[in-house]
Structures are given as C-alpha cells and as structure tokens.
Amino acid sequence: MSENKIALITGANKGIGYETAAQLAALGMTVVIGARDTQRREEAAKALRVQSVALDVTDPASAQSAAEQVEERFGRLDVLVNNAGITGGSYDPPSKIDLDIVRQVFETNYFGVIAVTNAMLPLLLRSPAPRIVNMSSTVGSLASMTDAESPLAAMPASATYPVSKTALNALTVQYAKEFAKDGILINAACPGYCDTDLTNHAGFRTAAQGAAIAVKLATLGADGPTGEFFDDNGRVAW
C-alpha cells in the first residue's frame, strides 16, 4: 500500500515524530526526518535507517532548502507530517504571559507549519495521493475547553500552547478548503497525552501509541476525509 511513497516528518529526531517515522518506514515508505539538531537528527536517521534533512521550521529559508533537497532526491513528496512543536515552557494565563514566549510558541507551532507546508506544496502537488497531517492536541479544542463535562475545561487558562493548537486547527481547515480540488487530504491529529519530552514524561501513552493516528491519516485512501480533526477514538470536536 505504501511502497515507494516519500514522507517527510518534522521534529522527528525524538518522541512522536520519531515513532511516526518508524511506523511509516515499516509500511514501506521512504522516510525523511527533518530536525534542526544535527547530531540528534543523524543519530535518529541511523537508528531508523531512514534519510534526513536539516530543517528549522522557524526559518523559511531552511524550509525552502529542505524542499529543494527533497526535490533533488525524489522529485516529489507524498506525505508531510507537521510534527514539530514546543510548549514554550510557560502556561501562564493571558493576563500574565510574556509576549516573547507567545511569539516563540507560535513561530514553531503555527508559522512554522505554514513555512514548511508552503515550501513542500509544489512537491506534494506532484504526488498522485498527497497527504498532510498536522499534529495538534485536544487542548486546542474550543468545544472541549468550554464543555463543563470535559476534563480539559478544568485546565488552567493559558495563552501559549493550547491557543497555538487552536490556531493550527483553524489553519488545517483553511488549507483543506484551498486544496480540496487538488486531492490533498489535510487533517489535524491529536496523539493523546504521551510520555515524551514535551510533557516532561508525564503522559500515560507511549510515543508509539501517539504516532498511530498520524500514520492512519498519512495513509488515507482516496475517499478519506479532509479538513477534519481526529484522535484514536475518531473525530474530535473543534
């Protein structure tokens, strides 16, 4: 099913991105992991037996350079998983947040997705079945935040990570609208609360479990959904 397909995963030197790369490679895809830390990136690529490319999602020039390298090697791209993300290290409420931290989080979690996606779009449009997966989180679900019955409604107010994921969800819908006519299936994925560096290893799910939904959306058939938000249990309310 997935043989000869080319997949790029950002932030894939560890955690969920690493496991996504491992699972897509196991399906027979040619996987390219993108990360800015050279040593970690090359160690991960060697361990996974996949290819790699230098990629700092906060730098549009880096994203363009990565696209040029993918084009030189393969001529196209079939799957893009926008996995790179940060918390910024602060969950302060809107009234107390340092704006520089908000900007830092959005540079990676939102603007970085735009930079990488736009750089890779010409290559994705050469694919017979292009797929884009944006790694989001249910903490960005407005429905969950405002549902008194949801555990997420009890979370402290934060102006950083949750808001960036809300923005990413909206961005996913807009890209899906723009490229529906081109057959690009573009969806957001929630991996759940995973045991990774992002959660300071407080999560109860493994990174491999978290990667499963990204892999599912990356391998959708032609009749698959687009402009939707999913976790392991199905559709997630925006």
Short mmCIF file of the C-alpha atoms (twelve columns), coordinates in Angstrom:
data_MODEL
# 
_entry.id   MODEL 
# 
loop_
_atom_site.group_PDB 
_atom_site.id 
_atom_site.type_symbol 
_atom_site.label_atom_id 
_atom_site.label_alt_id 
_atom_site.label_comp_id 
_atom_site.label_asym_id 
_atom_site.label_seq_id 
_atom_site.Cartn_x 
_atom_site.Cartn_y 
_atom_site.Cartn_z 
_atom_site.pdbx_PDB_model_num 
ATOM 1   C CA . MET A 1   0.000   0.000  0.000  1 
ATOM 2   C CA . SER A 2   2.708   2.483  0.981  1 
ATOM 3   C CA . GLU A 3   5.660   1.285  -1.077 1 
ATOM 4   C CA . ASN A 4   7.625   3.926  -2.965 1 
ATOM 5   C CA . LYS A 5   5.864   6.774  -1.203 1 
ATOM 6   C CA . ILE A 6   8.016   9.609  0.106  1 
ATOM 7   C CA . ALA A 7   7.250   11.009 3.569  1 
ATOM 8   C CA . LEU A 8   8.753   13.941 5.461  1 
ATOM 9   C CA . ILE A 9   8.241   14.318 9.209  1 
ATOM 10  C CA . THR A 10  9.342   17.475 11.009 1 
ATOM 11  C CA . GLY A 11  10.783  17.371 14.520 1 
ATOM 12  C CA . ALA A 12  11.379  13.669 14.072 1 
ATOM 13  C CA . ASN A 13  14.624  13.143 15.936 1 
ATOM 14  C CA . LYS A 14  12.695  12.011 19.045 1 
ATOM 15  C CA . GLY A 15  9.281   11.395 20.563 1 
ATOM 16  C CA . ILE A 16  6.140   11.110 18.472 1 
ATOM 17  C CA . GLY A 17  7.890   12.298 15.311 1 
ATOM 18  C CA . TYR A 18  10.497  9.561  15.676 1 
ATOM 19  C CA . GLU A 19  7.831   6.909  16.150 1 
ATOM 20  C CA . THR A 20  5.829   8.240  13.219 1 
ATOM 21  C CA . ALA A 21  8.924   7.893  11.068 1 
ATOM 22  C CA . ALA A 22  9.483   4.351  12.318 1 
ATOM 23  C CA . GLN A 23  5.910   3.293  11.576 1 
ATOM 24  C CA . LEU A 24  5.778   4.847  8.121  1 
ATOM 25  C CA . ALA A 25  9.119   3.246  7.261  1 
ATOM 26  C CA . ALA A 26  7.752   -0.098 8.433  1 
ATOM 27  C CA . LEU A 27  4.929   0.325  5.904  1 
ATOM 28  C CA . GLY A 28  7.488   0.596  3.127  1 
ATOM 29  C CA . MET A 29  7.652   4.353  2.724  1 
ATOM 30  C CA . THR A 30  10.883  6.186  2.037  1 
ATOM 31  C CA . VAL A 31  11.053  8.404  5.113  1 
ATOM 32  C CA . VAL A 32  12.933  11.668 5.540  1 
ATOM 33  C CA . ILE A 33  13.200  13.076 9.040  1 
ATOM 34  C CA . GLY A 34  13.654  16.806 9.453  1 
ATOM 35  C CA . ALA A 35  15.184  18.389 12.536 1 
ATOM 36  C CA . ARG A 36  17.484  21.291 13.345 1 
ATOM 37  C CA . ASP A 37  19.801  19.490 15.793 1 
ATOM 38  C CA . THR A 38  22.383  17.882 13.512 1 
ATOM 39  C CA . GLN A 39  23.685  15.248 15.920 1 
ATOM 40  C CA . ARG A 40  20.272  14.095 17.126 1 
ATOM 41  C CA . ARG A 41  18.911  14.109 13.599 1 
ATOM 42  C CA . GLU A 42  21.690  11.958 12.201 1 
ATOM 43  C CA . GLU A 43  21.630  9.571  15.160 1 
ATOM 44  C CA . ALA A 44  17.876  9.125  14.723 1 
ATOM 45  C CA . ALA A 45  18.199  8.613  10.984 1 
ATOM 46  C CA . LYS A 46  20.852  5.958  11.512 1 
ATOM 47  C CA . ALA A 47  18.804  4.166  14.155 1 
ATOM 48  C CA . LEU A 48  15.683  4.228  11.988 1 
ATOM 49  C CA . ARG A 49  17.552  3.519  8.747  1 
ATOM 50  C CA . VAL A 50  15.864  6.458  7.073  1 
ATOM 51  C CA . GLN A 51  17.032  9.610  5.370  1 
ATOM 52  C CA . SER A 52  17.344  13.044 6.943  1 
ATOM 53  C CA . VAL A 53  17.380  16.705 6.085  1 
ATOM 54  C CA . ALA A 54  18.358  19.795 8.060  1 
ATOM 55  C CA . LEU A 55  15.163  21.664 8.878  1 
ATOM 56  C CA . ASP A 56  14.446  24.509 11.273 1 
ATOM 57  C CA . VAL A 57  10.714  25.114 10.894 1 
ATOM 58  C CA . THR A 58  11.047  28.651 12.267 1 
ATOM 59  C CA . ASP A 59  13.309  29.605 9.351  1 
ATOM 60  C CA . PRO A 60  11.578  29.868 5.954  1 
ATOM 61  C CA . ALA A 61  14.947  29.683 4.208  1 
ATOM 62  C CA . SER A 62  15.650  26.387 5.963  1 
ATOM 63  C CA . ALA A 63  12.243  25.056 4.910  1 
ATOM 64  C CA . GLN A 64  12.909  26.050 1.310  1 
ATOM 65  C CA . SER A 65  16.340  24.446 1.381  1 
ATOM 66  C CA . ALA A 66  14.823  21.230 2.737  1 
ATOM 67  C CA . ALA A 67  12.254  21.261 -0.075 1 
ATOM 68  C CA . GLU A 68  14.991  21.681 -2.647 1 
ATOM 69  C CA . GLN A 69  16.854  18.698 -1.209 1 
ATOM 70  C CA . VAL A 70  13.727  16.535 -1.240 1 
ATOM 71  C CA . GLU A 71  13.129  17.568 -4.860 1 
ATOM 72  C CA . GLU A 72  16.702  16.702 -5.838 1 
ATOM 73  C CA . ARG A 73  16.467  13.267 -4.225 1 
ATOM 74  C CA . PHE A 74  12.934  12.227 -5.129 1 
ATOM 75  C CA . GLY A 75  11.248  14.792 -7.363 1 
ATOM 76  C CA . ARG A 76  8.057   14.792 -5.287 1 
ATOM 77  C CA . LEU A 77  6.618   14.350 -1.800 1 
ATOM 78  C CA . ASP A 78  3.633   12.154 -0.913 1 
ATOM 79  C CA . VAL A 79  3.264   12.713 2.824  1 
ATOM 80  C CA . LEU A 80  4.058   15.682 5.056  1 
ATOM 81  C CA . VAL A 81  3.664   15.330 8.812  1 
ATOM 82  C CA . ASN A 82  3.999   18.685 10.562 1 
ATOM 83  C CA . ASN A 83  5.024   17.269 13.920 1 
ATOM 84  C CA . ALA A 84  7.493   19.807 15.320 1 
ATOM 85  C CA . GLY A 85  6.059   21.644 18.310 1 
ATOM 86  C CA . ILE A 86  7.007   23.321 21.582 1 
ATOM 87  C CA . THR A 87  5.252   24.453 24.760 1 
ATOM 88  C CA . GLY A 88  7.471   27.456 25.367 1 
ATOM 89  C CA . GLY A 89  7.956   26.313 28.943 1 
ATOM 90  C CA . SER A 90  5.201   28.565 30.257 1 
ATOM 91  C CA . TYR A 91  1.496   28.015 30.871 1 
ATOM 92  C CA . ASP A 92  0.860   31.453 32.335 1 
ATOM 93  C CA . PRO A 93  -2.633  32.883 31.809 1 
ATOM 94  C CA . PRO A 94  -3.223  35.568 29.171 1 
ATOM 95  C CA . SER A 95  -3.072  38.403 31.706 1 
ATOM 96  C CA . LYS A 96  0.397   37.425 32.900 1 
ATOM 97  C CA . ILE A 97  2.117   35.927 29.882 1 
ATOM 98  C CA . ASP A 98  5.361   37.208 28.423 1 
ATOM 99  C CA . LEU A 99  4.581   38.085 24.805 1 
ATOM 100 C CA . ASP A 100 8.006   36.904 23.697 1 
ATOM 101 C CA . ILE A 101 7.089   33.388 24.862 1 
ATOM 102 C CA . VAL A 102 3.811   33.509 22.947 1 
ATOM 103 C CA . ARG A 103 5.680   34.578 19.821 1 
ATOM 104 C CA . GLN A 104 8.209   31.776 20.290 1 
ATOM 105 C CA . VAL A 105 5.467   29.144 20.567 1 
ATOM 106 C CA . PHE A 106 3.607   30.461 17.542 1 
ATOM 107 C CA . GLU A 107 6.791   30.610 15.473 1 
ATOM 108 C CA . THR A 108 7.107   26.838 15.772 1 
ATOM 109 C CA . ASN A 109 3.538   25.602 16.217 1 
ATOM 110 C CA . TYR A 110 1.790   27.872 13.713 1 
ATOM 111 C CA . PHE A 111 4.064   29.940 11.481 1 
ATOM 112 C CA . GLY A 112 6.460   27.011 11.149 1 
ATOM 113 C CA . VAL A 113 3.669   24.848 9.770  1 
ATOM 114 C CA . ILE A 114 2.888   27.480 7.160  1 
ATOM 115 C CA . ALA A 115 6.543   27.847 6.187  1 
ATOM 116 C CA . VAL A 116 7.139   24.117 5.783  1 
ATOM 117 C CA . THR A 117 3.806   23.369 4.134  1 
ATOM 118 C CA . ASN A 118 4.190   26.150 1.582  1 
ATOM 119 C CA . ALA A 119 7.742   25.077 0.785  1 
ATOM 120 C CA . MET A 120 6.624   21.476 0.243  1 
ATOM 121 C CA . LEU A 121 3.375   22.148 -1.637 1 
ATOM 122 C CA . PRO A 122 4.901   22.126 -5.146 1 
ATOM 123 C CA . LEU A 123 6.314   18.664 -4.388 1 
ATOM 124 C CA . LEU A 124 3.068   17.417 -2.829 1 
ATOM 125 C CA . LEU A 125 1.136   18.538 -5.897 1 
ATOM 126 C CA . ARG A 126 3.266   16.139 -7.959 1 
ATOM 127 C CA . SER A 127 2.046   13.206 -5.882 1 
ATOM 128 C CA . PRO A 128 -0.862  11.048 -7.058 1 
ATOM 129 C CA . ALA A 129 -2.158  10.871 -3.461 1 
ATOM 130 C CA . PRO A 130 -0.761  13.701 -1.300 1 
ATOM 131 C CA . ARG A 131 -1.450  13.772 2.430  1 
ATOM 132 C CA . ILE A 132 -0.704  16.385 5.089  1 
ATOM 133 C CA . VAL A 133 -1.025  15.678 8.809  1 
ATOM 134 C CA . ASN A 134 -0.784  18.499 11.340 1 
ATOM 135 C CA . MET A 135 -0.020  17.247 14.838 1 
ATOM 136 C CA . SER A 136 -2.383  19.133 17.101 1 
ATOM 137 C CA . SER A 137 -3.937  18.461 20.523 1 
ATOM 138 C CA . THR A 138 -7.383  18.346 22.066 1 
ATOM 139 C CA . VAL A 139 -6.173  21.043 24.471 1 
ATOM 140 C CA . GLY A 140 -6.756  23.334 21.487 1 
ATOM 141 C CA . SER A 141 -10.354 22.203 21.040 1 
ATOM 142 C CA . LEU A 142 -12.715 25.082 21.800 1 
ATOM 143 C CA . ALA A 143 -15.532 22.590 22.272 1 
ATOM 144 C CA . SER A 144 -13.592 20.714 24.942 1 
ATOM 145 C CA . MET A 145 -12.366 23.870 26.658 1 
ATOM 146 C CA . THR A 146 -15.926 25.143 27.066 1 
ATOM 147 C CA . ASP A 147 -17.633 21.842 27.886 1 
ATOM 148 C CA . ALA A 148 -18.173 21.651 31.651 1 
ATOM 149 C CA . GLU A 149 -18.173 17.850 31.409 1 
ATOM 150 C CA . SER A 150 -14.741 17.748 29.759 1 
ATOM 151 C CA . PRO A 151 -11.577 17.377 31.873 1 
ATOM 152 C CA . LEU A 152 -9.979  19.995 29.618 1 
ATOM 153 C CA . ALA A 153 -12.411 22.627 30.862 1 
ATOM 154 C CA . ALA A 154 -10.749 22.394 34.271 1 
ATOM 155 C CA . MET A 155 -7.282  23.106 32.889 1 
ATOM 156 C CA . PRO A 156 -5.758  26.427 33.950 1 
ATOM 157 C CA . ALA A 157 -6.070  29.250 31.443 1 
ATOM 158 C CA . SER A 158 -3.040  29.521 29.165 1 
ATOM 159 C CA . ALA A 159 -2.109  31.859 26.324 1 
ATOM 160 C CA . THR A 160 0.574   29.666 24.766 1 
ATOM 161 C CA . TYR A 161 0.412   26.003 23.741 1 
ATOM 162 C CA . PRO A 162 -3.395  25.482 23.768 1 
ATOM 163 C CA . VAL A 163 -4.033  28.674 21.802 1 
ATOM 164 C CA . SER A 164 -1.369  27.763 19.255 1 
ATOM 165 C CA . LYS A 165 -3.106  24.438 18.669 1 
ATOM 166 C CA . THR A 166 -6.474  26.149 18.265 1 
ATOM 167 C CA . ALA A 167 -4.866  28.299 15.592 1 
ATOM 168 C CA . LEU A 168 -3.319  25.232 13.973 1 
ATOM 169 C CA . ASN A 169 -6.708  23.538 13.834 1 
ATOM 170 C CA . ALA A 170 -8.192  26.547 12.057 1 
ATOM 171 C CA . LEU A 171 -5.226  26.642 9.688  1 
ATOM 172 C CA . THR A 172 -5.762  22.972 8.860  1 
ATOM 173 C CA . VAL A 173 -9.321  23.715 7.773  1 
ATOM 174 C CA . GLN A 174 -8.209  26.608 5.581  1 
ATOM 175 C CA . TYR A 175 -5.533  24.559 3.813  1 
ATOM 176 C CA . ALA A 176 -8.054  21.744 3.300  1 
ATOM 177 C CA . LYS A 177 -10.501 24.186 1.726  1 
ATOM 178 C CA . GLU A 178 -7.861  25.605 -0.583 1 
ATOM 179 C CA . PHE A 179 -6.519  22.273 -1.832 1 
ATOM 180 C CA . ALA A 180 -9.617  20.043 -1.836 1 
ATOM 181 C CA . LYS A 181 -9.780  20.414 -5.621 1 
ATOM 182 C CA . ASP A 182 -6.212  19.124 -5.894 1 
ATOM 183 C CA . GLY A 183 -6.845  15.942 -3.954 1 
ATOM 184 C CA . ILE A 184 -4.634  16.802 -0.991 1 
ATOM 185 C CA . LEU A 185 -6.176  15.332 2.159  1 
ATOM 186 C CA . ILE A 186 -5.208  17.605 5.052  1 
ATOM 187 C CA . ASN A 187 -6.166  16.752 8.617  1 
ATOM 188 C CA . ALA A 188 -5.226  17.517 12.213 1 
ATOM 189 C CA . ALA A 189 -4.303  14.752 14.650 1 
ATOM 190 C CA . CYS A 190 -4.251  14.518 18.436 1 
ATOM 191 C CA . PRO A 191 -1.779  11.907 19.713 1 
ATOM 192 C CA . GLY A 192 -3.102  11.995 23.272 1 
ATOM 193 C CA . TYR A 193 -1.145  12.612 26.457 1 
ATOM 194 C CA . CYS A 194 2.134   10.883 25.679 1 
ATOM 195 C CA . ASP A 195 5.296   10.136 27.619 1 
ATOM 196 C CA . THR A 196 7.643   12.484 25.755 1 
ATOM 197 C CA . ASP A 197 9.960   15.413 26.422 1 
ATOM 198 C CA . LEU A 198 7.081   17.747 25.549 1 
ATOM 199 C CA . THR A 199 5.103   16.572 28.587 1 
ATOM 200 C CA . ASN A 200 8.178   16.152 30.790 1 
ATOM 201 C CA . HIS A 201 7.398   12.435 30.511 1 
ATOM 202 C CA . ALA A 202 4.186   12.814 32.497 1 
ATOM 203 C CA . GLY A 203 1.980   11.295 29.796 1 
ATOM 204 C CA . PHE A 204 0.365   7.874  30.157 1 
ATOM 205 C CA . ARG A 205 0.558   6.921  26.464 1 
ATOM 206 C CA . THR A 206 3.697   5.850  24.649 1 
ATOM 207 C CA . ALA A 207 5.089   7.884  21.785 1 
ATOM 208 C CA . ALA A 208 4.381   4.916  19.512 1 
ATOM 209 C CA . GLN A 209 0.716   4.968  20.537 1 
ATOM 210 C CA . GLY A 210 0.593   8.695  19.893 1 
ATOM 211 C CA . ALA A 211 2.088   8.254  16.435 1 
ATOM 212 C CA . ALA A 212 -0.590  5.795  15.317 1 
ATOM 213 C CA . ILE A 213 -3.184  8.448  14.444 1 
ATOM 214 C CA . ALA A 214 -0.653  10.376 12.345 1 
ATOM 215 C CA . VAL A 215 0.177   7.203  10.442 1 
ATOM 216 C CA . LYS A 216 -3.518  6.470  9.884  1 
ATOM 217 C CA . LEU A 217 -4.136  9.935  8.440  1 
ATOM 218 C CA . ALA A 218 -0.940  9.794  6.373  1 
ATOM 219 C CA . THR A 219 -2.174  6.631  4.665  1 
ATOM 220 C CA . LEU A 220 -5.801  7.577  3.989  1 
ATOM 221 C CA . GLY A 221 -7.394  6.261  0.838  1 
ATOM 222 C CA . ALA A 222 -8.725  8.499  -1.904 1 
ATOM 223 C CA . ASP A 223 -12.150 8.586  -0.233 1 
ATOM 224 C CA . GLY A 224 -10.696 9.695  3.096  1 
ATOM 225 C CA . PRO A 225 -11.726 12.841 4.968  1 
ATOM 226 C CA . THR A 226 -10.076 16.232 4.728  1 
ATOM 227 C CA . GLY A 227 -10.288 19.305 6.923  1 
ATOM 228 C CA . GLU A 228 -11.071 17.199 9.999  1 
ATOM 229 C CA . PHE A 229 -9.583  16.639 13.468 1 
ATOM 230 C CA . PHE A 230 -9.002  13.109 14.766 1 
ATOM 231 C CA . ASP A 231 -7.667  11.119 17.685 1 
ATOM 232 C CA . ASP A 232 -7.670  7.359  18.231 1 
ATOM 233 C CA . ASN A 233 -11.383 7.420  19.043 1 
ATOM 234 C CA . GLY A 234 -12.430 9.192  15.855 1 
ATOM 235 C CA . ARG A 235 -13.380 12.768 15.080 1 
ATOM 236 C CA . VAL A 236 -12.601 15.434 17.656 1 
ATOM 237 C CA . ALA A 237 -14.869 18.455 18.033 1 
ATOM 238 C CA . TRP A 238 -13.209 21.694 17.034 1 
# 
